[in-house]
Amino acid sequence: MPELPEAEVVARQIRARLLGARLREVWIGRADIVREGYSTVAWYRGATLQSVERFGKSIVLGFAKAQAGRYVVAELGMTGLLLFQSARTKHPRHTHVRFSFEGASEPELRYWNPRRFGRLSLLDKTGLERYVARRFGLDPLSASQQDFVRLLQGRRGRLKSLLMHQQVVAGIGNIYANEILFRAGLHPHVQVRRLSVGRMEKLYRIMREVLHEAIACGGSSVRDFLSPDGTEGQYKRRHLVYGREGQPCLHHCGGIIQRFQGERSAYFCPRCQSLRSTK
């Protein structure tokens, strides 16, 4: 948390309010927040924000100055936020980086993170290409159904673990993996190699439906997530299984939502998500 929908919401808000603005100053309160490129901070002063993209769960700000370009890659981690100056947080002291802009509706973008699991990287084009190639697999919102099916075919292991493997499918975390598999009627522990092509195609369609619905709702504010303008995501009101252990299945099948404890908790309905249902 945040996952792909939350990162997409962040990217869209920053793009809408800061694209084309000039970066006047960068203040970094903790040097260890910058994973790579700390020595290049001075270059960004006076640069123009030309692009805002999302790769998996990361936000990439593209800056240009004198026909040269560099990037700021923000990893939000478990508790990280990118917030406009107008947003309010409970603990302002956890603001570790400030980007001050000229010519924008928001004068400042802040990187806030109380647990410091997230990081920023300041990269040139080659560094960004290496970062993306090393960390991200197929993007669920841009990949075709054919690409997705081809990716799954021949794979081994449990389906939920595969969906959450960022070098295979980029951006899906525990919340949305649970919701996608429930709506697809697939058990979290089903072996990928047992899925029929028809099931893979259905999974692709539902995966995109869930992610687009979550983006439209502003993401899921389960714990700390806020969009840059300080609002909470409302998709948590639509969660069908995540966090509902011991409650009746909302499909009214008579099942009770169960939870597997493992690397990450798997929520599922034993009636709607049978291990035998793979065709």
C-alpha positions as CSV (number, residue, x, y, z in Angstrom):
1,M,0.0,0.0,0.0
2,P,-0.2,2.2,-2.1
3,E,-0.7,0.0,-5.1
4,L,-1.2,0.7,-8.8
5,P,-4.6,2.5,-8.5
6,E,-3.3,4.8,-5.8
7,A,-0.1,5.6,-7.7
8,E,-2.2,6.3,-10.8
9,V,-4.3,8.7,-8.9
10,V,-1.2,10.5,-7.6
11,A,0.3,10.7,-11.1
12,R,-2.9,12.2,-12.6
13,Q,-3.3,14.8,-9.9
14,I,0.3,16.0,-10.2
15,R,0.1,16.0,-13.9
16,A,-3.1,18.2,-13.8
17,R,-1.7,20.7,-11.4
18,L,2.1,20.9,-11.9
19,L,2.8,19.9,-15.5
20,G,4.8,22.7,-17.3
21,A,5.7,24.4,-14.0
22,R,9.3,25.5,-13.2
23,L,11.0,24.0,-10.2
24,R,12.4,26.8,-8.2
25,E,13.9,24.9,-5.3
26,V,14.4,21.4,-3.9
27,W,14.8,21.0,-0.1
28,I,15.9,17.6,1.2
29,G,15.6,17.1,5.0
30,R,17.1,13.6,5.1
31,A,19.8,12.5,2.6
32,D,19.0,8.8,3.2
33,I,15.6,9.3,1.5
34,V,17.5,9.7,-1.8
35,R,18.5,6.2,-2.9
36,E,20.6,7.4,-5.9
37,G,21.7,10.7,-7.4
38,Y,21.8,12.9,-4.3
39,S,24.8,14.8,-5.8
40,T,22.7,15.9,-8.8
41,V,20.1,17.9,-6.8
42,A,21.4,21.3,-7.9
43,W,20.6,20.4,-11.6
44,Y,16.9,20.3,-11.0
45,R,16.7,23.9,-9.9
46,G,15.2,25.9,-12.7
47,A,14.1,22.8,-14.7
48,T,10.6,22.4,-16.1
49,L,8.3,19.5,-15.2
50,Q,7.6,18.0,-18.6
51,S,6.1,14.6,-17.8
52,V,4.5,12.7,-15.0
53,E,4.2,8.9,-15.4
54,R,3.5,5.8,-13.4
55,F,5.5,2.6,-13.5
56,G,4.0,-0.1,-11.4
57,K,3.6,1.6,-7.9
58,S,6.3,4.3,-8.6
59,I,5.8,7.9,-9.8
60,V,8.2,9.3,-12.3
61,L,8.6,13.1,-12.7
62,G,10.4,14.1,-15.9
63,F,12.3,17.4,-15.9
64,A,13.9,19.3,-18.7
65,K,16.5,22.1,-18.8
66,A,18.6,23.4,-21.6
67,Q,17.8,20.5,-23.9
68,A,18.8,18.0,-21.2
69,G,16.5,15.8,-19.1
70,R,16.5,14.1,-15.7
71,Y,13.9,12.3,-13.6
72,V,12.7,12.0,-10.0
73,V,11.4,8.5,-9.2
74,A,9.3,8.4,-6.1
75,E,8.7,5.0,-4.4
76,L,6.0,5.5,-1.9
77,G,6.6,2.2,0.0
78,M,4.1,1.3,2.7
79,T,3.3,4.8,4.1
80,G,4.8,7.3,1.7
81,L,2.7,10.2,0.2
82,L,3.2,12.9,-2.3
83,L,1.2,15.9,-1.1
84,F,0.5,19.4,-2.3
85,Q,1.2,22.2,0.1
86,S,-2.5,22.7,0.6
87,A,-3.0,19.2,1.9
88,R,-2.8,18.7,5.7
89,T,-1.2,15.7,7.5
90,K,-1.3,14.7,11.1
91,H,2.5,14.8,11.5
92,P,4.1,17.5,9.3
93,R,7.5,16.7,10.7
94,H,7.6,13.5,8.5
95,T,7.9,15.7,5.4
96,H,11.4,14.8,4.1
97,V,11.5,16.5,0.7
98,R,9.9,19.7,-0.7
99,F,9.7,20.7,-4.4
100,S,8.9,24.4,-4.8
101,F,7.3,25.4,-8.1
102,E,6.7,28.6,-10.0
103,G,3.8,29.0,-12.5
104,A,1.6,26.3,-11.0
105,S,-1.7,26.1,-9.1
106,E,0.1,24.3,-6.3
107,P,3.3,26.0,-5.2
108,E,4.8,23.0,-3.5
109,L,4.9,19.2,-3.7
110,R,6.0,17.4,-0.6
111,Y,7.3,13.8,0.0
112,W,5.9,12.7,3.3
113,N,6.8,9.3,4.9
114,P,6.8,8.5,8.6
115,R,8.4,5.0,8.3
116,R,10.9,5.9,5.5
117,F,10.4,2.6,3.6
118,G,10.0,4.6,0.4
119,R,12.8,6.3,-1.5
120,L,13.5,8.9,-4.2
121,S,16.0,8.3,-7.0
122,L,17.4,11.1,-9.1
123,L,18.2,9.6,-12.5
124,D,19.2,10.4,-16.0
125,K,17.6,8.7,-19.0
126,T,19.9,5.7,-18.9
127,G,19.4,5.3,-15.2
128,L,15.6,5.5,-15.6
129,E,15.7,2.8,-18.3
130,R,17.7,0.5,-16.1
131,Y,15.4,1.2,-13.2
132,V,12.3,0.3,-15.2
133,A,13.9,-2.8,-16.8
134,R,15.1,-4.1,-13.5
135,R,12.0,-3.5,-11.4
136,F,8.8,-3.8,-13.5
137,G,7.1,-6.5,-15.5
138,L,3.9,-6.2,-17.6
139,D,1.7,-3.2,-16.8
140,P,-2.0,-4.4,-16.3
141,L,-3.5,-1.2,-17.8
142,S,-1.4,-1.1,-21.0
143,A,-0.8,-4.8,-21.8
144,S,-3.1,-6.6,-24.3
145,Q,-5.0,-9.7,-23.4
146,Q,-2.8,-11.7,-25.7
147,D,0.3,-10.4,-23.8
148,F,-1.2,-11.3,-20.5
149,V,-2.2,-14.8,-21.5
150,R,1.2,-15.4,-23.0
151,L,2.8,-14.3,-19.8
152,L,0.8,-16.8,-17.7
153,Q,1.2,-19.7,-20.0
154,G,4.0,-22.0,-18.9
155,R,4.3,-20.3,-15.5
156,R,4.4,-22.3,-12.3
157,G,3.5,-21.4,-8.8
158,R,0.4,-20.0,-7.0
159,L,-1.6,-17.4,-8.9
160,K,-1.8,-14.8,-6.2
161,S,1.9,-14.8,-5.7
162,L,2.4,-14.4,-9.4
163,L,0.0,-11.4,-9.7
164,M,2.0,-9.7,-6.8
165,H,5.4,-10.4,-8.3
166,Q,6.4,-6.9,-9.5
167,Q,8.9,-8.2,-12.1
168,V,6.1,-10.2,-13.6
169,V,3.0,-8.0,-13.2
170,A,3.8,-4.5,-12.1
171,G,1.6,-2.6,-9.6
172,I,-0.7,-5.2,-8.1
173,G,-0.3,-5.6,-4.3
174,N,-2.2,-7.5,-1.7
175,I,-5.4,-5.5,-1.6
176,Y,-6.2,-5.7,-5.3
177,A,-4.9,-9.3,-5.8
178,N,-7.5,-10.4,-3.3
179,E,-10.3,-8.4,-4.9
180,I,-9.4,-9.5,-8.5
181,L,-9.2,-13.2,-7.6
182,F,-12.5,-13.1,-5.7
183,R,-14.3,-11.5,-8.7
184,A,-12.7,-14.0,-11.0
185,G,-13.7,-17.0,-8.9
186,L,-10.2,-18.2,-8.5
187,H,-8.5,-19.5,-5.3
188,P,-5.4,-17.6,-4.3
189,H,-3.4,-20.9,-4.2
190,V,-4.5,-22.2,-7.6
191,Q,-1.5,-23.3,-9.7
192,V,-1.1,-21.0,-12.7
193,R,-0.3,-23.9,-15.0
194,R,-3.8,-25.4,-14.3
195,L,-5.7,-22.4,-15.7
196,S,-7.4,-22.7,-19.0
197,V,-6.9,-20.0,-21.6
198,G,-10.6,-19.0,-21.0
199,R,-9.9,-18.5,-17.3
200,M,-6.8,-16.4,-18.1
201,E,-8.8,-14.2,-20.5
202,K,-11.5,-13.7,-17.8
203,L,-8.9,-12.9,-15.2
204,Y,-7.4,-10.3,-17.6
205,R,-10.8,-8.6,-18.0
206,I,-11.6,-8.6,-14.3
207,M,-8.1,-7.4,-13.4
208,R,-8.6,-4.3,-15.5
209,E,-12.1,-3.7,-14.3
210,V,-11.1,-3.7,-10.7
211,L,-8.1,-1.5,-11.3
212,H,-10.1,1.1,-13.3
213,E,-12.9,1.1,-10.8
214,A,-10.4,1.7,-8.0
215,I,-8.8,4.6,-9.9
216,A,-12.2,6.2,-10.5
217,C,-12.8,6.0,-6.7
218,G,-9.5,7.6,-5.9
219,G,-7.9,4.4,-4.7
220,S,-8.3,2.7,-1.3
221,S,-7.4,4.5,1.9
222,V,-7.1,1.5,4.1
223,R,-4.4,3.0,6.3
224,D,-2.4,6.1,5.5
225,F,-3.1,6.8,1.8
226,L,-4.1,10.2,0.7
227,S,-4.1,11.6,-2.8
228,P,-1.9,14.8,-3.3
229,D,-4.8,17.1,-2.6
230,G,-5.3,15.4,0.8
231,T,-8.5,13.4,0.0
232,E,-9.0,9.7,0.9
233,G,-9.7,7.0,-1.7
234,Q,-13.2,5.6,-1.4
235,Y,-12.7,2.2,-3.1
236,K,-12.3,0.6,0.3
237,R,-16.1,0.8,0.6
238,R,-16.3,-1.6,-2.4
239,H,-13.9,-4.2,-1.1
240,L,-15.6,-7.6,-1.3
241,V,-13.1,-9.8,0.6
242,Y,-10.1,-7.7,1.7
243,G,-10.2,-7.2,5.5
244,R,-13.5,-9.1,5.8
245,E,-12.3,-12.2,7.6
246,G,-15.2,-14.0,9.4
247,Q,-17.9,-12.1,7.6
248,P,-20.5,-13.5,5.2
249,C,-19.6,-13.6,1.5
250,L,-21.3,-10.7,-0.3
251,H,-22.2,-13.0,-3.2
252,H,-24.8,-14.6,-0.7
253,C,-23.4,-18.1,-1.4
254,G,-23.5,-19.0,2.3
255,G,-19.7,-18.9,2.6
256,I,-17.7,-17.1,5.2
257,I,-14.6,-15.1,4.2
258,Q,-11.5,-16.8,5.3
259,R,-7.9,-15.6,5.6
260,F,-4.7,-17.5,4.9
261,Q,-1.6,-16.2,6.8
262,G,1.5,-16.3,4.7
263,E,3.9,-13.9,3.1
264,R,0.8,-11.6,2.6
265,S,-2.7,-12.4,3.9
266,A,-5.0,-14.0,1.4
267,Y,-8.7,-13.3,1.8
268,F,-11.1,-15.6,-0.1
269,C,-14.5,-17.3,0.0
270,P,-14.1,-21.1,0.1
271,R,-17.4,-21.5,-1.8
272,C,-16.9,-19.0,-4.6
273,Q,-13.2,-19.7,-5.0
274,S,-12.7,-23.4,-5.2
275,L,-9.3,-24.8,-5.9
276,R,-10.9,-27.1,-8.4
277,S,-12.4,-24.3,-10.5
278,T,-9.8,-23.6,-13.2
279,K,-11.5,-24.2,-16.6
